[in-house]
Amino acid sequence: MGIIQDNASPFNIADELDVPYFTNQKTAELLGQHETETGQLFDKKVKDKISEITANQPGLVNGFARRLVEINPNKEKIESYLLR
């Protein structure tokens, strides 16, 4: 009926799509873009911790940073004590 069926998992995109990990520098650059666009800053220790926790995996970097911003919307600077 026009439906293609197979046993492939939709969660195996890494097998089909090559998304290289960020370097620490690229992670810092991404967070810097947020800083430039919003004026909300990330402490250097926070940037380093995001790189460490996420192993610079692009989806995790974005998700983790987004969550920090969402739970700290009125913070001018996201400091390392907020990671606890």
Summary of the structure (lengths in Angstrom):
residues: 84
radius of gyration: 16.7
end to end distance: 53.1
largest distance: 56.6
contacts: 181
relative contact order: 0.16
helix: 56%
strand: 5%
